[in-house]
Amino acid sequence: MQTRLADFVRNTPDGRTADAILRKCVHCGFCTATCPTYQLLGDELDGPRGRIYLVKQLLEGAPVTSRTQMHLDRCLTCRACETTCPSGVRYGRLADIGRRLVEERVPRPFVERIKRHALLAVIPHRARFAPMLAMGRLARPLLPGALARKVPPLDPPGRWPAPRHPRRMLALGGCAQGAIAPGIDTAAARVLDRLGISYVPAPATGCCGAASHHLGAHDAALAMMRRNIDAWWPEIEAGAEAVVITASACAAEVKEYAELLEHDPAYAGKAARVSTLARDLSEVVAAEDCARLAPGRGPKRVAFHSPCTLQHGQKLRGVVEGILERAGFELTAVADAHLCCGSAGTYSILQPKLSRELLSRKIGHLEAGRPEAVATANIGCFAHLATAASVPVRHWIQLLDPGNGT
């Protein structure tokens, strides 16, 4: 694809990155076949190829309107198109650059601005999110059924084993996951402990930065990344083997710290080191002797939903499935497993209609094989699927936790 970038962006870091991405696109359209929003809406501008053209026009100085913003907002950033693309176009990175530039040029309606500010003020901050969720749980018995299902019940985390092994790996404090399902990280700590690995909490860490990053709050996202690096750094210098992340979306984001902070002279080197050490939990468990693992006391017949950030963002297709099968679980077939469930971070809040349609399709495919439970690898998918599933939804690591009795 030929480009003629406008002066305002041509020689900037984002401009150079976007130009290189655009020039790899050959207009083939293979991406439309795996784009969830194109499948729902049938509009070229609601598929990757059309959105690439919209971003190209923006970067070349064409007028930008709320229509451009709408089509970019509808994108889930699921990155299924990247898995499909024969040319290796980094669509997700291009979409983030385009959204940020559009945000600077197209004012949003007042109500939409308030909604986005509220999301940025609450979701990435566990100290704010957790009390609000606690109040929702208290009111849950009084809420209508549809609304009550959106408030996850309290899941007691149980005991986090004390560090006792020479091998040490670091955790991410996170944001929403610690409030919605604190048992996920604790289950990971217990399973890793059985494998001879101490999973070390890092209380000073928080949100990985993904929520702010994808909502266009770039500076806030970078500040969160720097805080996490500072919190991990003493343990990294002391020999920690890896930074292990249980939420696939957060793992995908931390792996990109090196690129996102490459122009920060104070943090570029440390960010590169952290990204090198970052591991999705599935990568760590898959590399160990899974014969030492076995199903907990819970369900054995499971449908696995592979989050987009696992299979497309991190390219870890089939890894969790392999772990579960080697541990003795029976996995049911899931049609269209490459498609998004509609959670996509804050997408389910900002694009509720499209999100509900995708959720309905996903639940139908997951439950077609009559599983006893649905497993997934990301907190957003976990919470989203639980609002509609007729069987329990669990993070896959909880199924391997000997303390899991559900």
N, C-alpha and C positions, 0 to 999 in steps of 0.2 A: 504494500500500500504506500503510495507516494504521499508525502506530507510537506506542508509549508507552514510551519508554526509561526504564530504571531510574535511580535517583539516582546510582549509582556511575559512570555513563558519560555521563549526559545532557549535562552542560556541559563535557565534555572535548573536545579537538580531534578525537580518534578518534570520539567519540560524535556530534559534529556532522557529520563526514564520512559516517559510516555511516548516519545518519538521512537525509541528503540522497540517498544512493544507494538506500536501501530505498524511499523514497517515489516513486522513478521506476519501480519494478517494477510491472507491471500483470498479473502471473500468467499471461501468455499461453502460456508453455510452448514458444515457438519455439526457445529455447535447448537444449531436450533433444534436438532433431533433430541438433545438431552436437556434442554432448558425447560424447567418447570413452568415458568410464567408464559413462555411462548406456547407451550402445550395447552395451557388454560385459556389464553387470550387470543392466540392466533395472529398477533400483531408483530410485524417485523421489528418495530421499535421496542417491543417487549421481549426481544431475544438478544443474545450477545452481539451478533453482527450488527443489528440496528443500533444498539447502545454504543458500540465502538464508533460507528459513524457520527453519532451525536457528540461523543467526546472529541472526536477528530475536528468536527466543525467548531466546537468551543475553543479548542487549542489553536485553531487557525483564525480566530477572531470573529467568527460569525455571531450574530445576536443570540443570546440565551434567554429562554423564556421558562415559565412555569411548566410548560409541556415537556421540555428537556428534563427538568427536575422530577416530574412525575414518573417518567419512564425509568430514570435512574433509581428513584425511590422504590419502584416495584421490583427491582432486582434483589434477589435473596443473597447474593454473593455466595452462592453454594459452590461455585467453581466446578460444577459438573462439566461445563464447557471446556475447561482446561484439560480435564481427563480425556475428552473427546478430540480436542484440537490436534490435527497432525502437524501443525507448524509450531506448537509450543507457545502460543500467545498467552501472556500472563494477564488474563482479563481482570482478575480480582484486583491486582495492583493498579491497573488502568482505571477501573471503576472508582477506586478510592480517591485517586487524583482528580478525576472528573467531578465526583460529588463535592469534594472540598472546594474546587473552583466555582462550581455552580452555587454552592452555599454562600459564597462571598458576593455573588452577583444578583441572585434572585431572592428577594425578601419573601418569607413565608407568611401565610395568614397568622393572625395573632394567636388563635387557639392552638394551631399546630406548633407555633414557637413555644408556647407554654408547656405543651405536652412533651416536647423534646427536652426542654430545660429541666422539667421534672424528672424525666428518665435519667438524664445526666447527673442530676443532683442526688438521686437515690440509689439506683441499681449498682453503680460501681463502688458504693460505699457501704460496706457491711454493717458498720455501726449505725447507719440510718435505715438500711433495708430491714435488718433483723427485727427491730422493735415494731415496725409497721407490719411485718409478716406475723409477728406474735399477736398483735391486735386482731388481725384477720383470722387467726386460728381461734381466738376467744369468741369471735362473732360467728364462726363457721356454722354452728348448729342453727343459727337464726337466718342464714342466708338462703336464697332460692337455690335449687339444685344445681343449675348451670353455673352460677357464680361460686357456690361452695366447692365445686370440683376444681376450680382454679386456685384454691387455697390448699396447698399440700399439708397433710397431717404431720405432726411432729414425729420424727423418726429418731429415737434415742441413739446416739452414736456408739455407746459402749466404751471400752477401755482402749486407749492408744498405748501399745507396748513401749516400754522404756528402751532407749538405744542400748544395744548390747553386742552388736556385731562389728567386726573391723570394717566391713563394707557399709558406707553411709551414703544415702541419697537424700536430697533436699526436697521439701514440699513447697507448694505455693499456698499462701493463706487464702487467696481468692476473695470473692465478694458474695454473689448470690448463693453459690453452692453451699457455703458454710452455714447459711441460714435455712435454705430449703431442705438440704439433705446432708447434714454433718456426718452421717454414717458412712458416706462414700470414702472420704479420706481415711477414716479410722479403719474401715474394712481393708483399704489398700495397705495401711501400716501393718495390720495383722497378717495379711497374705505375704507381704514382703518379708516380714519377720520369720515366717515359716520357711522362706527361701534363703534365709541367712543374710538378709539385708535390713539395716536399720533405716527407717524412713523418718527423717528429722524434721519436725515442724519448724516453720520460720514465721513466727507471729508478726514480725514487722512488715511482712509482705502483705499485699492486698490484691486488688483487681489487676489482672494482667495488662489492662489498657484497651482490650478489644472493643468493649462497648463504646467507649469514648472515641476511639479511632474510627469505627464504622459509622458513628453519628456525626462525624466531621469536626469533633473537638480535638484537633490534632495535638495542640500544646498540652492539654490536660492528659492525653494518652501518653505522651512522651514523659511527662512528669511521673506518672505511675510506673512506667518502665524503669526510670532511673531509681525510684524508691526501691523497687524489687531487686534491682542489681546491687544496690548498696546493702540491702538486708542479706542477700545470699553471699556477698563477696568474702566475708571473713571465713565462712565455712568452705567456700571454694578454695581459698588460699590454704586452708587446713587440710585439704585433700579430699573433699567430697567428690564422689564418683560421677554424680549426675544430678540434674534438676528434673525431677519426675512429676509429671502433671496428670491428674486424673480426669480432667475435662478436656476433651479433644480440641475444643475451640481455643482454650487457653494455651494448650500445647502448640497449636499452629501459630498462635500469636507470638509466644516466647521464642519460637524458632526463627521468627522474622525480626527480632530485636536488632540483630546485626545490621540488617538493611535499613530499618527505620531510624537507627541512631548513627548511621555511618558518617554523617556530617557533623556530629557532635564531638569535638576534639577531646572533651573530658571523659566521654563514655564510649566512644567507638570501639576501643580495644576491649573493654570489659563486656560490652554488648556482644561482640563477636565471640568471646569466650563463653558467655552464658548460652548463646544460641548453639554453640558446638556441644555443650553439655545437656541441652534440653532434650528430654525424652518423653514421648507419650507413654503412659503406664503400660500399654500393651506391648511396646517394644521391649521393655525391661522384663516383663513376665515371660514373653515368648522366648527370650534368650536363656531362660533358666530351665531347670528340669521340671516340666509340668507334670511328670508322673508323681511328684510330691504333693500335687494338688488334687482335690476331689470335690465333687459337689457338696455344698452345705446341706442343711436339713430342708431346704426349700424345693422348688420345682425343678424337674429334670428335663422336661420338654419345653424348649425355649425358641422364640422367634427373635432374631437379632436385628435391630435397626442400626445400620452403620451411619453415623452422622456424616454430613458433608465434609466437616472439618477433619474427619478421620480418613475417609476414602478419597476425597478430592484434594483437600487442603494439604494433608500430610502424605498422601499416596500410600496409606497403610490398609489396603484392601485385603480382606481375608485373614488378617492377623488375629483379631479377637476371635473370629469364628474357629480358627485353628486351635487356639488356646482352650476354648470351651469344649470342642470335640475331643481333644486329647485328655481333658479332665473328666470326660464321661457324660457330657450333656448330649441330648438329641436335639439338633437344630432343624426347625421346620423351614420349608422353602418360602421365600418372600419374593413376590413379583415386583418388578421395577425397583429393585433395591437401591439403584443408583440415584433415585429421585429424593428431593428434600421433603421433610415432614412438615415444613412451614413454620418452624420455630425461628431459626435464623436470628438469634440474639433478640433484638427488640422488634423484629419484623411482625411477630404475632400481635403486638400492640399497635404498631403504626399502620399495618396493612391487614386488618383483621379478616376481611372477606376472603382475600386470596389465601391467607394463612389457614382459614377454616376449611376451604376446599382441598388444599393440599393435605391437611390433617385427616380429613375424612377418607381420602384415597389411601393414605398410608396405613391408617388403622385397618381398613378393609383388607389390604394386602398382608399385613402382619398377622391378623387373626384368622386368615383363610385356612391356615394349617392347624388350627385348633391348639395353639400352644398353651401351656400352663402359666407362662409369664412372658413378658417382653423385656428384653435387655437392650441397653444402649450404652454409649460411651461419652455422652456430653450432658451437662446439667440442663441446658435449654431444651434439648430433645426429651430428656427425662421428664421435666415438668410439663411440657406441651403434650406429650403422648399420654401422660397420666390423666389429663382432663377428659379423655375420650375412650381410653382402653377399658375393656370389660374384664381384663386380667391384670394382675400386679405388674407394675413397671419397675425395673431395677437397673442400677448400673451393673455392668457385667462383673465387676470385681466383687460385688456383694454376693453374687452367686457362689463364689469360691471361698467366701469367708466362713470359717467354722462356726462363727457366732450368729450366722444368718439363719433365722428360723421361720422366715416367711416365704 
